[in-house]
Amino acid sequence: MSQTVAIVTPAYKAQSTLTTTVRSVLDQTHADWQHWIVADDGFDYGAFLHEYGLNDPRQVFLASGGTGLGASVARNAALERLDTPYAALLDADDRLKPQKLERAVAALAGFGIVTTALDVMSDGFHHLRFVGAGPDRVLTPGEHKWVSLSMDAMVVWDRRRGDGRFDHEMSNMTDLEFLLQLYSTNPQSYHLGSPLHDYIKRDGSMSNARDVTAGMIASKREIIARLEGGRYGLSEEDVAGMVGFLDISIMAEAAYGAAIAARPGLLFEDHIEPMLSARAS
């Protein structure tokens, strides 16, 4: 039976980062993959990778249909065309650890969704912290964010057990909204506590720019409204768990500006984690 994983990477002005991302795919111990690279800037990434000796017959190159349409549109362009049993997300500045696909595929034998811990790094690939590290465990939708408290693009899923499309009208939190679509047909996920995904935290993502904060809060409130309106068909317990996290996250967003002014360079994950721990206790 096929165990091919389609890795979807949207690319917008990604020339400075994509080679490192692609090398991490080429280095996977699970070799049965396709890498779908979707240009959202009209650039020929196939020719670009060929120049660096990084081209591979398992790579598939698409265009989003425009310029600067956004990661959600670019991802959907690939998702509409996939015919593989499994899929994964990988941004054009992140990396996979060599065993990520191998371990995820093994876990997909029993679950429709697999997530992994993150190795959060600066844009120079200097380690900042881990997120979601610990034992491997089964998670319900209501438990997920309390373990994986930031960024949900590390997901690998079985498209036969559930699939979705990215909401290109949401300004933020589209990874979580997509994951909730997967949870609508998967009552549980499996979380690998080993940090198998390098998530790059760029300087702009660590700032508290007013438009970023407003967009994050608005998107989180929209997801709460969808959860409470029954959009994803989750149980009351799962809705309560996810909404409880998002309520705290909104408060953390509102307080982050003052917090980072007092502690320059403060990661949002370090800012929110004590708030989550206080509520959990």
C-alpha positions as CSV (number, residue, x, y, z in Angstrom):
1,M,0.0,0.0,0.0
2,S,1.3,3.5,-0.9
3,Q,2.8,5.5,1.9
4,T,3.5,8.6,-0.2
5,V,3.5,11.9,1.7
6,A,2.8,15.0,-0.3
7,I,4.6,17.9,1.4
8,V,3.0,21.3,0.5
9,T,5.2,24.4,0.6
10,P,3.9,27.8,-0.5
11,A,6.7,30.0,-1.8
12,Y,6.7,33.8,-1.9
13,K,10.0,35.6,-2.4
14,A,11.6,32.4,-0.9
15,Q,14.9,32.4,-2.7
16,S,16.9,33.1,0.5
17,T,15.4,30.3,2.5
18,L,14.0,27.6,0.2
19,T,17.2,25.8,-0.4
20,T,17.6,24.9,3.3
21,T,13.9,23.8,3.4
22,V,14.3,21.6,0.3
23,R,17.5,20.0,1.7
24,S,15.6,19.0,4.8
25,V,13.1,17.1,2.6
26,L,15.8,15.5,0.6
27,D,17.4,14.3,3.8
28,Q,14.2,12.4,5.0
29,T,14.7,8.8,6.1
30,H,11.3,8.1,4.6
31,A,11.9,8.5,0.9
32,D,8.4,8.0,-0.4
33,W,7.4,11.7,-0.7
34,Q,6.4,14.3,-3.2
35,H,7.3,17.9,-2.5
36,W,4.8,20.3,-3.9
37,I,6.3,23.8,-4.2
38,V,3.7,26.5,-5.1
39,A,5.0,29.8,-6.4
40,D,3.0,32.8,-5.2
41,D,5.3,35.2,-6.9
42,G,5.6,34.0,-10.5
43,F,9.2,32.8,-9.9
44,D,10.6,29.6,-11.5
45,Y,11.6,27.7,-8.4
46,G,12.3,24.6,-10.4
47,A,15.0,26.3,-12.4
48,F,16.2,27.9,-9.2
49,L,16.7,24.6,-7.4
50,H,18.3,23.1,-10.5
51,E,21.0,25.8,-10.3
52,Y,21.8,24.7,-6.7
53,G,21.8,21.0,-7.6
54,L,18.7,20.4,-5.5
55,N,16.2,19.3,-8.1
56,D,14.6,15.9,-7.7
57,P,12.0,14.0,-9.7
58,R,9.8,13.9,-6.7
59,Q,9.4,17.7,-6.7
60,V,6.2,19.1,-8.2
61,F,6.0,22.8,-9.1
62,L,2.8,24.8,-9.3
63,A,1.7,28.4,-9.4
64,S,-0.9,30.0,-7.1
65,G,-2.5,31.8,-10.0
66,G,-1.3,35.2,-9.0
67,T,1.2,37.2,-7.0
68,G,1.0,37.6,-3.3
69,L,-2.3,35.8,-3.0
70,G,-1.2,34.3,0.3
71,A,-0.1,31.0,1.8
72,S,-3.6,29.8,2.1
73,V,-4.4,30.2,-1.6
74,A,-1.0,28.6,-2.5
75,R,-1.6,25.7,-0.3
76,N,-5.1,25.1,-1.6
77,A,-3.7,25.1,-5.2
78,A,-1.7,22.0,-4.3
79,L,-4.4,20.4,-2.1
80,E,-6.8,20.5,-5.0
81,R,-4.4,18.3,-7.0
82,L,-3.0,15.8,-4.6
83,D,-3.6,12.1,-5.1
84,T,-1.4,10.8,-2.3
85,P,-2.8,9.1,0.8
86,Y,-0.8,11.4,3.2
87,A,0.0,15.0,3.2
88,A,2.1,17.4,5.3
89,L,2.8,21.1,5.6
90,L,6.2,22.8,5.4
91,D,6.7,26.5,5.1
92,A,9.4,27.8,2.8
93,D,11.6,28.9,5.7
94,D,11.1,25.9,8.1
95,R,12.8,22.5,8.1
96,L,12.0,18.9,8.8
97,K,14.2,16.8,11.0
98,P,15.4,13.8,9.1
99,Q,13.1,11.3,10.8
100,K,9.9,13.4,10.8
101,L,8.2,11.7,7.9
102,E,9.3,8.2,8.9
103,R,7.9,8.6,12.4
104,A,4.8,10.3,11.3
105,V,3.9,7.7,8.7
106,A,4.3,5.0,11.4
107,A,1.9,6.8,13.6
108,L,-0.6,7.3,10.8
109,A,-1.2,3.5,10.8
110,G,-3.4,4.1,13.8
111,F,-4.4,7.8,13.6
112,G,-5.7,10.2,10.9
113,I,-3.7,13.2,12.3
114,V,-0.2,13.3,13.6
115,T,1.5,16.4,15.1
116,T,5.0,16.8,16.4
117,A,6.8,19.0,18.9
118,L,8.6,22.0,17.5
119,D,12.2,23.2,17.7
120,V,11.6,27.0,17.7
121,M,14.6,28.8,16.2
122,S,15.7,32.2,15.1
123,D,16.1,32.9,11.4
124,G,19.8,32.0,11.8
125,F,18.7,28.5,13.0
126,H,19.7,29.2,16.6
127,H,17.6,27.2,19.1
128,L,15.2,29.3,21.1
129,R,13.0,26.8,22.8
130,F,10.9,23.6,22.3
131,V,7.1,23.6,22.1
132,G,5.1,20.4,22.8
133,A,8.2,18.4,23.8
134,G,7.6,15.4,26.0
135,P,6.1,11.9,25.8
136,D,4.3,10.7,22.7
137,R,0.6,10.9,23.5
138,V,-2.9,10.6,22.1
139,L,-4.7,14.0,22.1
140,T,-8.3,15.1,21.7
141,P,-9.1,18.3,20.0
142,G,-9.8,20.0,23.3
143,E,-6.4,18.9,24.6
144,H,-4.3,19.8,21.5
145,K,-3.5,23.5,22.0
146,W,-2.7,23.0,25.7
147,V,0.2,20.8,24.5
148,S,1.1,22.4,21.2
149,L,0.7,26.1,22.2
150,S,1.9,27.7,19.0
151,M,2.0,27.1,15.2
152,D,0.1,24.1,13.8
153,A,1.8,23.8,10.4
154,M,3.7,20.7,11.7
155,V,0.7,18.5,11.0
156,V,0.8,15.3,8.9
157,W,-2.5,13.7,8.0
158,D,-4.3,10.8,6.2
159,R,-6.3,12.4,3.5
160,R,-8.6,9.4,3.3
161,R,-9.7,10.0,7.0
162,G,-10.2,13.7,6.7
163,D,-9.2,16.6,4.5
164,G,-9.8,20.3,4.3
165,R,-8.9,23.6,2.6
166,F,-7.4,26.7,4.0
167,D,-9.6,29.7,4.7
168,H,-7.9,32.5,2.6
169,E,-10.3,35.1,4.1
170,M,-8.8,34.7,7.6
171,S,-5.8,36.9,8.2
172,N,-4.2,34.7,10.9
173,M,-4.6,31.3,12.6
174,T,-5.4,29.5,9.4
175,D,-3.2,26.5,10.4
176,L,-5.4,25.9,13.5
177,E,-8.6,26.4,11.6
178,F,-7.4,23.8,9.0
179,L,-6.5,21.4,11.8
180,L,-10.0,21.8,13.2
181,Q,-11.4,20.7,9.9
182,L,-9.3,17.6,10.2
183,Y,-10.6,17.0,13.7
184,S,-14.2,17.1,12.4
185,T,-13.7,13.5,11.1
186,N,-10.9,12.5,13.5
187,P,-11.8,12.3,17.2
188,Q,-8.2,12.0,18.3
189,S,-4.7,12.8,17.0
190,Y,-1.3,11.4,17.9
191,H,1.4,13.8,19.1
192,L,5.0,13.0,18.7
193,G,6.8,14.7,21.6
194,S,10.2,14.7,19.9
195,P,10.9,18.1,18.2
196,L,10.8,16.9,14.6
197,H,10.0,20.3,12.9
198,D,12.2,23.4,12.9
199,Y,9.9,26.4,13.2
200,I,11.6,29.7,12.3
201,K,10.6,32.6,14.4
202,R,11.5,35.7,12.4
203,D,12.0,39.1,14.1
204,G,8.7,40.4,12.7
205,S,6.8,37.5,14.2
206,M,8.3,38.3,17.6
207,S,7.1,41.9,17.5
208,N,3.7,43.2,18.7
209,A,2.8,45.3,15.7
210,R,-0.7,46.7,16.1
211,D,-2.0,45.2,12.9
212,V,-0.6,41.8,13.7
213,T,-2.1,41.8,17.2
214,A,-5.5,43.0,15.9
215,G,-5.5,40.3,13.2
216,M,-4.6,37.5,15.6
217,I,-7.3,38.5,18.1
218,A,-9.9,38.8,15.4
219,S,-9.0,35.4,13.9
220,K,-9.1,33.8,17.4
221,R,-12.5,35.3,18.1
222,E,-13.7,34.0,14.7
223,I,-12.6,30.5,15.5
224,I,-14.3,30.7,18.9
225,A,-17.6,31.7,17.1
226,R,-17.2,28.8,14.7
227,L,-16.5,26.3,17.5
228,E,-19.5,27.5,19.6
229,G,-21.7,27.5,16.5
230,G,-20.9,23.8,15.9
231,R,-18.9,24.3,12.7
232,Y,-16.6,21.4,13.3
233,G,-19.0,19.0,15.0
234,L,-16.8,18.6,18.1
235,S,-18.1,17.4,21.5
236,E,-18.9,20.0,24.2
237,E,-15.8,19.0,26.1
238,D,-13.6,19.5,23.1
239,V,-15.2,22.9,22.3
240,A,-14.7,23.9,25.9
241,G,-11.0,22.9,25.9
242,M,-10.2,24.7,22.7
243,V,-12.2,27.8,23.6
244,G,-10.6,27.9,27.0
245,F,-7.2,28.0,25.3
246,L,-8.2,30.7,22.8
247,D,-9.7,32.9,25.6
248,I,-6.3,32.9,27.4
249,S,-4.5,33.4,24.1
250,I,-6.5,36.5,23.3
251,M,-5.7,37.9,26.8
252,A,-2.0,37.1,26.1
253,E,-2.1,38.9,22.8
254,A,-3.6,42.0,24.4
255,A,-0.9,42.0,27.1
256,Y,2.1,41.1,24.9
257,G,3.0,44.6,23.8
258,A,3.7,45.7,27.4
259,A,5.4,42.4,28.2
260,I,7.8,42.6,25.3
261,A,8.5,46.3,26.1
262,A,9.6,45.2,29.5
263,R,11.5,42.2,28.2
264,P,12.8,42.8,24.7
265,G,12.9,39.6,22.7
266,L,10.3,37.8,24.8
267,L,8.8,35.0,22.8
268,F,5.0,34.8,22.7
269,E,5.3,31.2,23.8
270,D,7.2,32.2,26.9
271,H,4.7,34.9,27.5
272,I,1.6,32.7,27.3
273,E,2.9,29.5,28.9
274,P,2.6,30.8,32.6
275,M,-0.9,31.9,31.9
276,L,-1.9,28.5,30.6
277,S,-0.2,26.8,33.5
278,A,-2.1,29.0,36.0
279,R,-5.4,28.1,34.4
280,A,-4.6,24.4,34.3
281,S,-3.7,24.3,37.9
